[in-house]
Structure formats: C-alpha cells, structure tokens
Amino acid sequence: MAEALVDRPDAELFRAVETDLRDAAHDLATAAQQVAADGRKKGAIPDPASSVPTANPTPASTPTARAAF
C-alpha cells in the first residue's frame, strides 16, 4: 500500500489509488474472515471428546458422635 502511494503522482492520490487501496483492503479483510470462518465450521474438532470415568457412589451417612461435655 505504501509503495502504491509513493509511486503515484500527487494528482492521482485520491482517485485511482484510493479505490485500488480500498479494494486491496477489502480483499485482505475478506481473506481473514474466511480463514476465521473455516476454523469455526462444524465438525472441525479433530478427535472426539474422551469419556469421563463414573464417580464413586456416595458413602452411606452415619450418625455423628456425641460430644463429651
């Protein structure tokens, strides 16, 4: 982009160069959005999630001991 601005005469800076730079910026933004969208597509997870072992059963409750007074 900088080279395009440096290489053009002053009379052309706000005409063709402006539209060329805008088009280049739009193309860059489109490419970046496409890469991001490709990364979020459904089924993009490489491996299925691992299963979690089941929890141990809850122990039976017992009455609490009486405190000695």
C-alpha positions in Angstrom: 0.0 0.0 0.0 2.8 2.4 0.9 4.5 1.7 -2.4 1.3 2.5 -4.3 1.1 5.9 -2.6 4.8 6.7 -3.1 4.9 5.7 -6.8 1.9 7.8 -7.9 1.9 11.5 -8.7 0.0 13.8 -6.3 -2.8 14.4 -8.8 -3.7 10.6 -8.7 -3.5 10.1 -4.9 -7.2 10.4 -4.3 -8.6 8.9 -7.4 -7.5 5.5 -8.8 -5.0 4.8 -6.0 -7.8 5.4 -3.4 -10.0 2.8 -5.0 -7.1 0.4 -5.6 -6.1 0.6 -1.9 -9.7 0.2 -0.7 -10.2 -2.9 -2.9 -6.9 -4.4 -1.6 -8.0 -3.7 2.0 -11.4 -5.3 1.3 -9.7 -8.4 -0.2 -7.4 -8.7 2.8 -10.4 -8.4 5.2 -12.4 -11.0 3.2 -9.5 -13.5 3.3 -9.0 -13.0 7.0 -12.7 -13.5 7.7 -12.8 -16.6 5.5 -9.8 -18.2 7.4 -11.6 -17.5 10.7 -14.9 -18.9 9.4 -13.1 -22.1 8.2 -11.7 -22.6 11.7 -15.2 -22.4 13.2 -17.0 -24.7 10.9 -19.0 -27.6 12.4 -17.0 -30.8 12.6 -13.7 -29.0 13.0 -12.9 -31.0 16.1 -10.1 -33.4 15.1 -10.8 -36.1 17.8 -14.0 -36.9 19.7 -14.0 -35.9 23.3 -12.7 -38.5 25.8 -15.2 -40.1 28.1 -15.1 -39.4 31.8 -15.0 -42.2 34.3 -18.1 -42.5 36.5 -18.0 -41.1 40.0 -17.8 -43.4 43.1 -21.1 -43.9 44.8 -21.9 -41.7 47.7 -20.9 -43.3 51.0 -23.7 -44.1 53.4 -24.3 -41.5 56.0 -23.5 -42.3 59.7 -24.8 -40.5 62.8 -22.3 -38.1 64.2 -20.7 -38.9 67.5 -21.9 -37.1 70.5 -19.5 -34.6 72.0 -18.5 -35.2 75.6 -19.4 -32.3 77.9 
